[in-house]
Amino acid sequence: MNKSVYLLLFDTLSTIGSGVFTFTCSFYILQQTGSGVIFGVYLAM
């Protein structure tokens, strides 16, 4: 395959992984604090 295809695939997967990680961290904060405001602020960052 072409190197640019690999790079595009890696970029897409890393973006998805980063979004999942951010949501997981913010959901953990919500579970620990019980505050929807902190959850929303963290997601907005």
Buried (B, 14 or more C-beta within 10 A) or exposed (E): EEEEEEEEEEEEEEEEEEEEEEEEEBEEBBEEEEEEEBBEEBBEE
